[in-house]
Amino acid sequence: MRRIYFSILWMMTLVVPVMAQSARDLIRLGNVAYRNGQYDKAETLYLKSVEKSPSFEGYYNLGNTYVMQQKDSTAFENYKKADSIGTNDPMRKARNFHNMGNIWYAQGLAGMHQEGGNAAGAFQNAVNFYKSSLRCNPEDNETRYNLAMAQYQLKKNQDQNGGGGNNDKNQDQQQDKDKQKQDNQDQQKQDQKKEEQKQDQQQQQPEQKKDEMSDQAAEQLLNSAQQDEKGVQRKVNKNQNNRRRNLEKDW
């Protein structure tokens, strides 16, 4: 499972005085020491190489050396430096990501047996780095197998601990909460708008009724005026008739 890609780069058996060597020559000398199991010596030579000229190969090989000395955290930092410098060779990038994934996978296994250990977080990081490796080299069956194992351990840990330590899941939950909050706010705005529309309608209805009452009152007043006018006319006619009768009587 924890197979590290120990592809030593720029291999060459030429041996010349260290101080006179270029950065590449120092890497070659470090490779010889590495193959012979002299990891302390290889580390020294690789360090001298990156001091002269930082390179992907120098930091990558340093990472491998630290893994062999069981210094995983230091190894990971050197793999990160190699990645930051970069390389045009996708296979080298794939091996670098693969080794970074292995370090996180090992931390995940250790975290499962430590109180307060963030095993799920470590396995999630392992999954991410294995995926990055496969993007560079999709044909790597070793990385594909490691990815499947990391995903299995991640799910197993989440099931046992209710998803504790899973940063991605916590982020998803927070996003769900934010979305629910936004939905509630939108619903409140809609309800408020409906309520305002309802109030506007209620305010308009009395005004309309008031206008209708005014029309009815005007019609009643008109009818009353017409009746009064007819009454007055009848009185006038009656008075005129009386006057005629009186005049005729006087004659």
Order of alpha helices (4+ residues) and beta strands (2+ residues): alpha-alpha-alpha-alpha-alpha-alpha-alpha-alpha
